[in-house]
Amino acid sequence: VSGRKARDFSEAGFRIVALVHELPGVLKQYHLERAVADLCRVADHVVVGSEAVRKGLASFVSESDAAQLIVRPQGLFTRSRYRGSRDRRSPRLRLREKLGIAHEARVVLTVGYADARKGVDLLAEVAASACQRLDELHFVWVGHRDVAIQRDVENTIRAAGVEAHIHFVGLDFDTDDYYAG
């Protein structure tokens, strides 16, 4: 979206470093093809989060602009207090107690904003199918949920009868136990 104003900032003398992490489908959905092309044309640097994003952007920009895209994978914005620790028993136990699930339960974790572009609807379908097959499996999503898709996701989970296996815990900035657990 910031690409819509990138030319104005460039003409005003600002140097521009942009981060693009959206895939082509999202850019098309929001009609941002021209904005991203403008952004890539005037920015001093355009950093993308993955090779898939780089390839996707290449379809919207000139060949010379595409050649300047810099791939830098994104990661976590915090450092875990368990970093370097080989013993994960404590966080595993705390996570399972927090969720109210068996200590031997298997956990699949997702962290981020739960909306269609992040695939929460697809995850619900996969989780529903997997949890019907493996009783010890639990899916956990940490982050806010988009209310526009929430009802559909809940209906998918309810129809499969796996509500107790799929946990939307909301926003929690202390993710160490989730990742380590």
C-alpha positions in Angstrom: 0.0 0.0 0.0 2.9 2.4 0.7 3.9 2.0 -2.9 1.0 4.4 -3.7 3.0 7.2 -2.1 6.5 6.0 -2.8 7.0 8.3 -5.9 5.9 11.4 -3.8 8.5 10.6 -1.1 11.2 9.9 -3.7 10.5 13.2 -5.5 10.7 15.0 -2.1 14.2 13.6 -1.6 13.6 10.7 0.7 15.6 7.5 0.3 13.3 4.5 0.4 13.9 1.1 1.7 10.8 -1.1 1.4 9.9 -4.5 2.8 7.4 -6.5 0.8 6.1 -9.8 2.2 2.9 -10.3 0.4 2.4 -12.9 -2.3 1.0 -12.0 -5.7 -2.5 -13.2 -4.9 -2.9 -10.7 -2.0 -1.4 -7.9 -4.2 -4.0 -8.7 -6.9 -6.8 -9.0 -4.3 -6.2 -5.5 -3.1 -5.4 -4.1 -6.6 -1.8 -3.2 -5.6 0.0 -4.3 -8.8 0.7 -0.7 -9.9 1.6 0.4 -6.4 4.2 -2.4 -6.0 5.6 -1.6 -9.5 5.9 2.1 -8.5 7.5 1.2 -5.2 10.1 -1.1 -6.9 10.8 1.6 -9.5 11.6 4.4 -7.0 12.9 2.6 -3.9 16.6 2.5 -3.2 16.2 -1.0 -1.9 13.3 -3.5 -1.8 13.7 -6.4 0.6 11.4 -9.4 0.2 10.9 -12.1 2.8 11.3 -15.2 0.6 12.1 -16.4 -2.9 8.4 -17.0 -3.5 7.7 -13.3 -2.9 10.6 -12.3 -5.1 9.2 -14.5 -8.0 5.7 -13.2 -7.4 6.8 -9.6 -7.5 8.8 -10.2 -10.7 5.5 -10.5 -12.5 4.5 -6.9 -11.6 7.8 -5.1 -12.2 10.4 -4.5 -14.9 13.2 -7.0 -15.3 15.8 -4.5 -14.1 13.6 -3.7 -11.0 13.1 -7.4 -10.3 16.9 -7.9 -10.4 17.3 -5.5 -7.5 15.0 -7.3 -5.1 16.9 -8.5 -2.0 15.7 -11.7 -0.3 16.1 -11.7 3.4 14.0 -14.3 5.3 12.1 -12.9 8.2 12.2 -14.4 11.6 11.1 -13.9 15.1 11.2 -10.5 16.6 12.1 -11.7 20.1 14.8 -13.9 21.4 13.6 -16.9 23.4 14.7 -17.4 26.9 15.2 -21.1 26.0 17.6 -20.3 23.2 20.5 -22.8 23.5 18.7 -24.9 26.1 18.4 -28.6 25.2 16.0 -29.4 28.0 12.5 -28.4 26.8 10.5 -30.4 29.4 9.5 -27.4 31.5 8.1 -25.3 28.6 6.4 -28.4 27.1 4.7 -29.1 30.4 3.7 -25.4 31.0 2.2 -25.1 27.5 0.1 -28.3 27.8 -1.1 -27.3 31.3 -2.0 -23.8 29.9 -4.0 -25.4 27.1 -5.5 -28.0 29.4 -4.3 -30.9 27.3 -2.5 -34.2 28.0 1.2 -33.9 28.8 2.0 -36.3 25.9 -0.1 -34.4 23.4 1.5 -33.4 20.1 1.2 -29.7 19.3 1.2 -27.9 15.9 1.8 -24.2 16.3 0.9 -21.2 14.2 1.7 -17.6 15.3 0.3 -14.6 13.4 -2.8 -12.8 12.5 -5.5 -15.4 11.7 -7.0 -14.3 8.5 -7.6 -15.7 5.0 -4.3 -14.5 3.6 -2.5 -16.4 6.3 -4.6 -19.5 5.5 -6.5 -19.9 8.8 -9.4 -21.4 6.8 -7.0 -23.9 5.2 -5.4 -24.7 8.6 -8.9 -25.4 10.1 -9.6 -27.9 7.3 -6.3 -29.6 7.7 -6.5 -29.6 11.5 -10.1 -31.0 11.4 -9.0 -33.9 9.2 -5.8 -34.6 11.2 -7.4 -34.4 14.6 -10.0 -36.9 13.6 -7.2 -39.3 12.8 -4.9 -38.6 15.7 -6.5 -38.1 19.0 -3.3 -36.8 20.7 -2.9 -34.0 18.2 -3.7 -30.3 19.0 -3.4 -27.2 16.8 -2.6 -23.9 18.5 -2.9 -20.4 16.9 -1.4 -17.5 18.8 -2.6 -14.1 17.5 -5.7 -12.0 16.8 -8.4 -13.4 14.5 -10.1 -11.7 11.6 -13.8 -11.6 12.5 -14.7 -11.8 8.8 -13.5 -15.4 8.6 -13.9 -16.5 12.2 -17.4 -17.9 11.9 -16.5 -20.1 8.8 -13.4 -21.4 10.7 -15.4 -22.2 13.8 -18.1 -24.0 11.6 -15.4 -26.1 10.0 -14.0 -27.1 13.4 -17.5 -27.7 14.9 -18.6 -29.8 11.9 -15.6 -32.1 12.4 -16.2 -32.4 16.1 -12.7 -31.4 17.0 -13.3 -28.2 19.0 -11.2 -29.5 22.0 -8.2 -30.0 19.7 -7.9 -26.5 18.1 -6.9 -23.6 20.3 -7.1 -20.0 19.3 -5.4 -18.4 22.3 -5.4 -14.8 21.1 -2.6 -12.3 21.2 0.3 -13.2 23.5 3.6 -11.5 23.2 5.3 -14.1 25.5 5.6 -16.8 23.0 8.6 -18.6 24.4 6.6 -21.5 26.0 4.7 -21.9 22.7 7.7 -22.2 20.6 9.8 -24.3 23.0 6.8 -26.3 24.1 
